[in-house]
Amino acid sequence: MGNGQGDKPAKPKRPKLPKSAPQDLKDFVSCKIAKVELSPGKIDWLPIPISPDVKFKPGAAGAGSVDIEMKLPLKDEPITVPAKVNAEGKLEVDPANLPFGADGANDWVKELNDWLASRNRKLGPPEIKDGKLVLTKIAVAAAAPRQGAFLPHVPRGEKFAGGALVVLATVAGVAMMPSDSTGPVTERIVPAVEVAVTTTTAAPATTTTTAPEVVEPDPDTVDRLVDVMVVNDACLALGHGDAVSYITLVFTGHPGFDGPFEMNWGQTPNGPLTGTGTMTGGVGRIETEIFSFGDYQDALVRPVGGQDADLSRILDLFPFVVGPDEQACDASSLEPAPVATGTDTEPAPEPEPEPEPEPAAGSDTPADDGPATGAQVETVQEQTDAGPPWSLLLIPGTILFVGGGLVLDEERRKRRVEMGS
């Protein structure tokens, strides 16, 4: 979408929270309650890929600020994330100390501020009470609709769409009106004299067509003839960095699937994870960032945008156990995928069309050159009745449907404004 003058901004959406988030926090974000208390401890609903231990302390920036202390896996010292509510009632978080997830945190905070503003709400100054973070919301007076406007609480775009639907219904109703129509002209031949005709018909020629031979594909290379790639061989490696570690999958497959690949881990200590990589020349490599020790299993590998690969030949690699020791992968020992040669995938030739039989020489069958001499030709033309214009009922029906919907939407939006939600 362009950013030129006249572009309408997107309607704010309620920021998402995982199912594990506390119910009172969900109600607070949904504007069902005006106050929420967040307890310290392990929190698994933050918009980052781990569940840290959290403590809340008064912020070093003064009133209206909070310092969020987080203990992350694989790190000895905790980190501090400053946060505050500014004078406009908007939440501000500085995720610079986060080793990962900063973009997700910024996006979630912006969605929360935009959502509260669209609901005529803003945040009050945060408080620390018995180690808990206390957040409150303050109502903001909404702008009054214009006096005398038609359905003032209904958005202009919705009213325009309703009017356009009525216009389309009018055009369709008129276009589908039946009209008196005249059928096609047909000619009927009335013979004046009966003529005896002797016809001799030659037997048609017989043509034999032989179907092309069907070539069965080699079972060892059938994976290149279908949409599902077979992982022929693979190994897993483990490496540790400063803040995160990596699981690397090296695998072989048919080079016809070369390109970007992705790998999904269904069960890990931190929930589902996704890694990315590529395959070149039939050898692929995919890396997945991880944050905790434990078992990693329920793996799926697929070309980006394609179907899940067949992992039946490498099931002995799972579950993959991650510990403090690094693990190596000898990619040179992997068996490459077999590649077929020849013309087993060329399309079969199409059969030649059968020639139409020609009349035999000496046939007494006369050519069809029109009616016999002395015959009369009658012209017949039919006319049908149009019937009632039922299609015009589409116009008042659409007006009632659109008008009723706009009125109901006006009442719903009006009650929401009056209730201040």
C-alpha positions, 0 to 999 in steps of 0.5 A: 500500500502507498503512503500518499495523502488520503491513505487510510491507516489500518485499524488497530488490532488487539495484541496477541497473548499466548494461552499460558498468559494469566486470565486477568492480564488477558482481560486487562488487554481486552479492556474488560478490567482497568487494573492488573497485578503481575507477580514475579517469577518465571514468565512464559507469555513474553513476546520472546522465544524463552521463559525467563525468571523476572523481578520488578524493581522501581526504575532508575529513571524516576517516577513512572518507570520500572526496571524489569530484571530477567534471568536468562538460560545459559547466562550467569548474570541477569539483565535489566530491561527498563520500562516506563509510562510516558506523559501521554500514557503510552508504554515505552520499553528499552529492549537493548539489553535483550540478546534476542527478541527485541523486534518482537518486544517493540512490535508488541508494545506498539500494538498495545499502545495503538490498541488502547488508543483506539479504545479511548484508553491510556496507561496510568503510572506503574507501581511496585507493590510487594514485589508485584507490578501494578498496571492501571488504565485511564479512560480518555474522552472520545470525540463526539460525532458530527451533529446531524450526520447520517449514521454518525458512528458508522465508518464512512467506508462501510456506508460507501460499500453499502451504497455501492452494493445497492447500485450493483443490485439495481444494475443487476436487476435491470440487466436480468429483466426478461424480454419478449424474444423471437426464436430462431428461423427454421426451414422445413422442406415439403417434397412435391414428389416422392422419389425412390433413391437407391443407395450403395454404401462402401464399407469404411476402412479399418485403421489399427492404432497401437498404444505406446509402451509404458515405461515404469520408473526405477524404484530407486529414483522414484523420488525425483518423479514426484513432489515429495523429497526423500532424505537419503542420509543425514547427521546432526551437529551441536555447537555452543555460542555465547548466548545461544547454541545451534543444532545443524542438520546436514542431509542428502536428497535429490538435486532436483529439490535444490533451494531454500529449506526449513526445519520444524521441531515440534517438541523442545524445552522451549516449545516449537522452533524453526530453523532455515537453510538451503540445499545445493547439489543434493546436499543440504544444511539447516541451522536452528537456534536453541536456548536450553538443554534437553530433548529435541524431537518431532522434526519435519523438513521441507523445501520452502513452500513445498511438502514435508520430506520423507524422513523414514531413513533417518528416524534413528537420529531422533530424539536429539539430546542437547547437553553441555558437550558439542557434537560433530557431524561427518558430512563426508560420510553421508550417502548421496541420493541416487540420480536416474539417467536416460529418458524414463521421464520423457512424455510418451508420443501421442497416437496418430489420429485415425483417418476418416473413411472416404466414399468407395468408388462407384457409389450411387449415394447422391451428394446433399445439394439441397431439396429435390426439384419441385420441393417447397420450403416453409419458414417457421419462426417461434416467439416466447413470452417474457414473463414477470420481471422478478429480477427487479425484486433484487433492488428493494431486497438489497436496500432492506438488507444493507439499510438494516445492517447499517442501522444495527451497526450504528446502534452497536457502535453507539452503545460501545461509545456510551459504555466507554469500552 
